[in-house]
Amino acid sequence: MSQIHNISNELQTIRDYLRWGVSEFGRAGLFFGHGTDNAYDEARVLVSHVLNLPFDFEPDLLDARLAMFEREAILGLLKRRIDERVPAAYLTKEAWFGGLSFYVDERVLVPRSPIAELIAQDFEPWLSGTYPQRILDLCTGSGCIGIACAYQFEEARVDLADISLDAINVADINIARHELSDRVRAVQSDVFEWLEGERYDLIVSNPPYVDAEDLADMPAEYHREPALGLASGPDGLDITRQILRNAAKYLNTGGVIVVEVGNSCVALDEAFPTVPFMWLEFERGGHGVFVMTKEQLLEYADSFA
C-alpha cells in the first residue's frame, strides 16, 4: 500500500495514470485479447471504470486532477491487472458485445466473438429474409450472443443453454439486467441432452474449441477464464462433433446453425474432408465460423455419426 501511496503522490491527472498504465503494462508483458487489443485501451477501461466515465470520455478531461481516493483506486486496479494477469473485464465486472453491456466474472469467458457482426446483419443471407421465432444460444456462457439476438429479433423467444450452472447463473444476471425474462430463459444442458423436444429456427453456438496444445500455450490471461469454456479435447472438436451429430434434430425445417470454432477450423476440415463447410468472412476481424442448414446436416449425417 505504501508503494501505491507514493506513486499516487506523483501522478495527478487522468493522463498521468493512462501513461503510467501503458508503460507498466508494456514492461510486464501483458497480453490483450479480452475486449481490447492494446495497452492504452486496457488502461483506459480501468481508469474510466473507477471514475465512472464512459470509455470514450471527452479529451478535455485528460488533464483533470484526481482526488487521492481516485488515484489509489486506479492504481489498485492497474496493479491487479499486472500482478494477477486478470483481464480488465473481470476487474470491472463488465464486457461489451454487439454494443450491449454485460455482467461478467470468472465463471464465464469474456465475450469476444465475431458472431456479433452476423447478428447485426440479421444472419443474412442465411435466414433468407425469414424471421426466427425460436433461437438457441448453445454453450452460452454469459448469454451475450442469445441476448443480442433477442434485441435484433424483437419477437423471438430465446434459450440460453450451457452445461455450467455457474454460467447459467451469470446468464440469468444478464437476462435480468436487460429486462428480457419474458422472452429469454437460461437452461442448464449438456449440449442438447436436456433440451429434448425443443425445436429452433436458428441455433448459434460459440462452444469450447481450444485444442490441448493451444490451451497449454495460452497466455496467463486466458488461464484466468474457466477451462470448461475453452478446452474441447485433443483437436478442439469434441463439443463441435456432438453439435454436428445432433443439431438437425433440434432445428425446424429450413433452420440454420452457426458455429464458431476459431483456430480449430483447419482441424474440422481435416476431420470431415467430404463436408463443404461454409466459412464466413468478417469485416471487423475474426474467423473460424461456419453456417449449415438443417438439410445440409441431414445430407452429411453419415459423416458426423
C-alpha positions in Angstrom: 0.0 0.0 0.0 2.9 2.4 0.7 4.1 1.9 -2.9 0.7 2.8 -4.2 0.6 5.9 -1.9 4.0 7.0 -3.1 3.1 6.7 -6.8 -0.3 8.4 -6.3 1.5 11.4 -4.9 3.5 11.7 -8.1 0.7 11.0 -10.6 -2.1 13.5 -10.5 -4.2 13.6 -13.7 -6.1 11.1 -15.8 -3.4 11.5 -18.5 -0.7 10.6 -15.9 -2.5 7.3 -14.9 -3.1 6.3 -18.5 0.5 6.9 -19.4 1.7 5.0 -16.3 -0.6 2.1 -17.0 0.6 1.8 -20.6 4.2 1.9 -19.6 3.8 -0.7 -16.8 1.6 -3.0 -18.9 4.3 -3.0 -21.6 7.1 -3.6 -19.0 5.1 -6.5 -17.6 4.5 -8.1 -21.0 0.7 -8.3 -20.6 -1.5 -9.9 -23.2 -4.6 -8.2 -24.6 -7.4 -10.1 -26.1 -10.4 -9.8 -23.9 -12.2 -6.8 -25.3 -9.1 -4.7 -26.1 -6.0 -5.3 -28.2 -3.6 -2.8 -26.8 -2.2 -1.4 -23.5 -3.8 2.1 -23.9 -7.3 0.8 -24.3 -6.9 -1.6 -21.5 -5.7 1.1 -19.2 -8.5 3.4 -20.3 -11.1 0.7 -19.5 -9.8 0.5 -15.9 -9.4 4.3 -15.4 -12.8 5.2 -16.8 -14.4 2.4 -14.7 -13.0 3.9 -11.4 -14.0 7.4 -12.4 -17.5 6.3 -13.6 -16.8 7.8 -17.0 -17.7 6.4 -20.5 -14.8 4.7 -22.2 -14.8 7.5 -24.9 -14.8 10.4 -22.4 -14.0 13.9 -23.7 -10.3 14.6 -24.3 -10.7 17.8 -22.2 -10.9 15.5 -19.1 -7.4 14.0 -19.6 -5.8 16.8 -17.6 -8.3 16.8 -14.8 -6.6 16.4 -11.4 -7.9 13.4 -9.4 -8.7 13.1 -5.7 -6.4 10.9 -3.7 -9.0 8.2 -3.2 -9.5 8.1 -7.0 -5.8 7.8 -7.6 -5.3 5.0 -5.2 -8.3 3.1 -6.6 -7.0 3.4 -10.1 -3.5 2.3 -9.1 -5.0 -0.7 -7.2 -6.8 -1.9 -10.4 -3.8 -1.3 -12.6 -1.5 -3.2 -10.3 -4.0 -6.1 -10.1 -4.0 -6.2 -13.9 -0.2 -6.5 -13.8 0.3 -8.8 -10.8 -2.5 -11.2 -11.2 -2.9 -11.1 -15.0 -6.6 -10.6 -14.6 -8.3 -9.3 -17.8 -9.8 -5.9 -17.4 -13.4 -7.2 -17.9 -13.1 -9.3 -14.7 -11.8 -6.4 -12.7 -14.7 -4.1 -13.8 -17.3 -6.9 -14.0 -18.4 -5.6 -17.4 -17.8 -6.5 -21.0 -19.3 -5.2 -24.2 -20.7 -7.3 -27.1 -22.7 -6.1 -30.1 -22.9 -2.6 -28.5 -24.5 -4.0 -25.3 -23.1 -4.1 -21.8 -22.9 -7.5 -20.0 -22.0 -8.5 -16.5 -19.1 -10.9 -16.5 -16.9 -12.6 -13.9 -14.5 -15.5 -13.7 -17.4 -18.0 -14.1 -17.7 -17.3 -17.8 -15.5 -16.3 -20.7 -15.1 -12.7 -21.6 -17.3 -12.1 -24.8 -15.2 -11.6 -27.9 -17.0 -13.5 -30.7 -17.2 -12.1 -34.3 -20.7 -13.5 -34.4 -21.8 -10.0 -33.2 -21.3 -8.9 -36.8 -23.7 -11.6 -38.1 -26.3 -10.7 -35.6 -26.2 -7.0 -36.7 -26.8 -8.3 -40.3 -29.8 -10.4 -39.3 -27.7 -13.5 -40.3 -28.4 -12.7 -43.9 -28.4 -14.2 -46.4 -28.5 -17.4 -44.4 -32.0 -16.8 -43.0 -33.3 -15.8 -46.5 -35.3 -12.9 -45.0 -37.3 -15.1 -42.6 -37.8 -14.1 -39.0 -36.7 -16.7 -36.5 -39.3 -17.3 -33.8 -37.2 -19.6 -31.7 -33.4 -19.1 -31.2 -30.9 -21.2 -29.2 -27.6 -19.9 -27.9 -25.8 -23.1 -27.3 -22.8 -23.0 -24.9 -24.0 -19.6 -23.9 -21.6 -18.5 -21.1 -22.6 -15.0 -20.2 -25.6 -15.1 -22.5 -24.3 -12.3 -24.7 -25.0 -13.9 -28.1 -28.5 -15.0 -27.3 -29.4 -11.7 -25.6 -28.0 -9.8 -28.6 -30.2 -12.0 -30.8 -33.2 -11.1 -28.6 -32.6 -7.4 -29.3 -32.2 -8.0 -33.0 -35.3 -10.2 -33.4 -37.7 -8.5 -31.1 -40.4 -11.1 -31.1 -38.3 -14.2 -30.9 -38.1 -16.4 -27.9 -34.5 -17.3 -27.0 -33.0 -20.1 -24.9 -29.5 -19.8 -23.4 -28.1 -23.2 -22.8 -24.9 -24.2 -21.0 -23.6 -27.3 -19.1 -22.1 -25.0 -16.4 -24.5 -24.0 -13.6 -22.1 -21.1 -12.9 -22.6 -19.8 -16.4 -26.4 -20.2 -16.2 -26.3 -18.1 -13.0 -24.3 -15.3 -14.9 -26.7 -15.6 -17.9 -29.6 -15.1 -15.5 -28.0 -11.9 -14.2 -27.8 -10.6 -17.7 -31.3 -11.6 -18.6 -32.5 -9.5 -15.6 -30.1 -6.7 -16.5 -31.6 -6.4 -19.9 -35.2 -7.0 -18.7 -35.8 -9.8 -21.1 -37.2 -12.5 -18.8 -40.4 -12.5 -20.8 -38.7 -13.9 -23.9 -35.3 -15.2 -22.8 -34.5 -18.1 -20.4 -31.4 -19.8 -19.3 -31.4 -23.6 -19.3 -28.7 -25.9 -18.0 -27.9 -28.6 -20.7 -25.0 -30.8 -21.7 -25.0 -29.7 -25.3 -28.5 -30.8 -26.5 -29.0 -33.5 -23.8 -31.5 -31.6 -21.7 -33.3 -29.8 -24.5 -35.4 -32.8 -25.6 -38.5 -31.8 -27.5 -37.3 -28.3 -28.3 -37.1 -27.0 -31.9 -35.4 -23.9 -33.2 -35.3 -21.8 -36.3 -31.8 -20.6 -35.5 -29.1 -22.2 -33.4 -26.0 -20.1 -32.7 -23.0 -21.6 -30.8 -19.6 -20.5 -29.6 -18.6 -23.7 -28.0 -15.3 -24.6 -26.3 -12.9 -25.2 -29.3 -9.3 -24.9 -28.0 -7.2 -27.9 -28.5 -4.9 -29.3 -25.8 -1.7 -27.9 -27.2 -3.1 -24.4 -27.7 -4.6 -24.4 -24.2 -1.3 -25.2 -22.7 0.4 -22.4 -24.7 -2.1 -19.7 -24.0 -1.0 -16.5 -22.2 -1.7 -16.3 -18.4 -4.8 -14.0 -19.0 -6.6 -16.9 -20.7 -6.0 -19.2 -17.7 -8.0 -16.8 -15.6 -11.0 -18.0 -17.6 -12.9 -21.2 -16.9 -11.2 -24.1 -18.7 -14.6 -25.6 -19.2 -15.4 -22.8 -21.6 -12.2 -23.3 -23.6 -11.0 -26.9 -23.7 -12.5 -29.4 -26.1 -10.3 -32.4 -26.4 -7.0 -33.1 -28.3 -8.1 -31.4 -31.5 -10.5 -28.9 -30.1 -13.5 -30.5 -31.7 -15.1 -32.7 -29.0 -18.1 -30.4 -28.5 -18.4 -29.5 -32.1 -18.7 -33.1 -33.1 -21.6 -33.5 -30.7 -23.3 -30.4 -32.1 -22.9 -31.7 -35.7 -24.3 -35.1 -34.9 -27.4 -33.9 -33.1 -28.3 -30.3 -34.3 -30.6 -31.4 -37.1 -33.0 -33.0 -34.6 -33.4 -29.6 -32.9 -33.9 -27.5 -36.0 -37.1 -26.7 -37.7 -37.4 -27.3 -41.5 -35.3 -24.5 -43.1 -33.5 -23.9 -39.9 -29.9 -22.7 -39.7 -27.0 -23.4 -37.3 -24.0 -21.0 -36.9 -21.0 -22.4 -35.1 -17.6 -20.7 -34.1 -14.6 -23.0 -33.9 -11.8 -20.4 -34.3 -8.4 -21.8 -35.0 -9.8 -25.3 -35.0 -11.3 -24.7 -38.4 -8.3 -26.4 -40.0 -8.8 -29.5 -37.8 -12.6 -29.5 -38.7 -11.9 -29.5 -42.4 -9.4 -32.3 -42.0 -11.8 -34.3 -39.8 -14.6 -34.1 -42.3 -13.0 -33.7 -45.7 -16.2 -34.5 -47.7 -18.3 -31.8 -45.9 -18.3 -28.4 -47.7 -18.3 -26.2 -44.6 -19.3 -22.6 -45.5 -16.7 -20.4 -43.7 -17.7 -16.8 -43.2 -15.7 -13.7 -43.6 -15.9 -10.7 -41.3 -15.3 -7.0 -42.0 -14.3 -6.3 -38.4 -12.0 -9.3 -37.9 -12.4 -12.9 -36.7 -12.5 -16.3 -38.4 -13.5 -19.9 -37.9 -17.3 -19.5 -38.1 -19.4 -21.8 -40.3 -23.0 -21.9 -41.3 -25.1 -25.0 -42.2 -28.8 -25.6 -42.8 -30.8 -28.5 -41.4 -30.9 -30.0 -44.8 -27.1 -30.0 -45.1 -26.7 -31.5 -41.6 -29.0 -34.4 -42.7 -27.2 -34.8 -46.0 -23.9 -35.3 -44.3 -25.3 -37.1 -41.2 -23.2 -40.3 -42.0 -20.0 -38.2 -41.9 -20.9 -36.9 -38.4 -22.0 -40.3 -37.0 
